Amino acid sequence: MSAATTLSRIGFIGAGRVAQTLASAFSRTNYRVVAVSSRNEANLAGFRARCPGDVAVGSPQEVVDQSSIVFLTVSDDAISSVCASLRWHPGITVVHCSGATEIAALQSAQDAGASIGAFHPMQMFTNPDVALAGLPGCTVGIEAHGELLDDLHDLARAINCIPLSLPPGVRPLYHASAYYVGPFLIALLKEGVKLWQRFGATERQAMDAMVPLLQGTVAAVMDGGLARGMGGCVARGDIGTIQKHLDALENCDASAAGLYRELAIRNIPLALERGSLSPDSARKIEELLQR
């Protein structure tokens, strides 16, 4: 039996940005979104606008009773308590969409005979419409057992995502990795913006300059890999430029200089792997950065 048959009726408990994005994506496939529950009227309005059709709005238990698979798209800390508050039964599946939460949070449903799993798209969900446009090609971290694992892989492929099976116990580490290219990347962009503002530029001017550079960096990495895609003064062994950077940063923001040192040190192994930096130059750069 195909996943589109066994998981044909999709319900959501929670109607926030993740739910709105996934419901909109699923509604364009052979899967059918049949029910949703939320105490937030604004979220419900956004959900129904993005998921046209006959979607019942009711209590969390009504969602369970009408669905073959229920997505618990509530806050991470609420997953276990919401799950435990509902009556589950054999033949139904419940999954959460948390990156860091283990599927043991759904143990009460499994004890009642339900199948449990996790379905986490590696995507930013600040705006459901933007997230929906970026969904194709993104990886979905999936954890489940038996036939459900295959069914969730099919579900991910149906919305043009790339399924990735996660072994038990790695979810916090897997989720932490995403922060380096998600929230932490935004923090780095903000650091760059602050430096531009030092010489009178606006945030928009800084972003107009840095985002194309970011896009070019991603393109270079996708083409050549991490090491070969890296440029810059560390990769070139340009000690004089590194010293100028440090002098300028120390004069305006010591904490920014400290962040620069930490990141530049982590560039050194990549530059050595790239073959553009000699071991002797690598040693001199590391000594400079660690002073």
Secondary structure, DSSP 4 states (H G I P E B T S, - for coil): --HHHHT-EEEEE--SHHHHHHHHHHTTSS-EEEEEE-S-HHHHHHHHHHS-S--EE--HHHHHHH-SEEEE-S-GGGHHHHHHTS---TT-EEEE--SS--GGGGHHHHHTT-EEEEEEE-S--SSHHHHHHH-TT-EEEEE--THHHHHHHHHHHHTT-EEEE--TT-HHHHHHHHHTTTHHHHHHHHHHHHHHHHTT--HHHHHHHHHHHHHHHHHHHHHH-TTTT--SHHHHT-HHHHHHHHHHHHHH-HHHHHHHHHHHHHHHHHHHHHT-S-HHHHHHHHHHHT-
